[in-house]
Amino acid sequence: MNWEAVWAIARKDVTVALRTRAVALPLMIVPLVLMVGIPVLVGLISGMAARLEIAPADVDALSRPMPPGFDARYAGLNDAQLGYIYFIVYLFAPMYLILPLMASAVVAADSFAGEKERRTLEALVYSPTTDRELLFAKILGAWIPGALVGLIGFALYVLVGNLMTWYVAERIVLPNLLWILLAFWVGPAAAALGLGVTVIASSRVNTFQEAYQIGSLIVLPLVLVVVGQAMGAFALSDGLVALFGLVLWGIAGGVFALAASTFRRTSLMARL
């Protein structure tokens, strides 16, 4: 493996992607909306409800799938306060995974498809690298930004979440083991899965928009997880999150193996 060439291509991809408005804007806007805007908005509403002693009608329904010991841990809080802590710690957790997945998918969509649009793919195809090295460089160049955006989003969420839970219930609740697993185990796996699918799509379509639209479909399973938890089908736990990360890494590994076995730069040359 020619690591010097791999790192050179990966660094170039990150630099070019961050200078591209269609890539840079989602990387800035989505973390602010997800990790700051939503917790603050829900926190302000919950804080007012707690002070007015107004209990949301659906708190009992939301609390059914909570892990054992939740009520005892937060004894003395009213329903509005319990509902917000549940939202911050458990209900919002699957939504966080959209962040690293989206970030890596956006950068990956710009990999081959973006090279085609900028008419720089020919120079890349004729670079002194093997097919496997070229593919690995493209994957690495998308995974690093996706993982970093996920970790930055996690840091923002911990800060904002604690500020808002202190405002609502005078409690500090983050980070706990579940969120540490999400940020450092499951998040990077989601980024890897998202970019694997998108890189395959990017190498077979001609525009950034086509590649991104195909890659974004991977978000749908996460939406189902959010809906399932909200409906009480299951409750997130540390063990379940760790297992979920293992499954994502396994699927991502299968996607990478498929990409490595089917990727040929000759097919890219035919599309120039």
Secondary structure, 3 states (H helix, E strand, C coil): CCHHHHHHHHHHHHHHHHCCHHHHHHHHHHHHHHHHHHHHHHHHHHHHHHHCCCCCCCHHHHHCCCCCCHHHHCCCCCHHHHHHHHHHHHHCHHHHCHHHHHHHHHHHHCCHHHHHHHCCHHHHHCCCCCHHHHHHHHHHHHHHHHHHHHHHHHHHHHHHHHHHHHHHHCCCCCCCHHHHHHHHHHHHHHHHHHHHHHHHHHCCCCCHHHHHHHHHHHHHHHHHHHHHHHCCCCCCCHHHHHHHHHHHHHHHHHHHHHHHHHCCHHHHHHCC
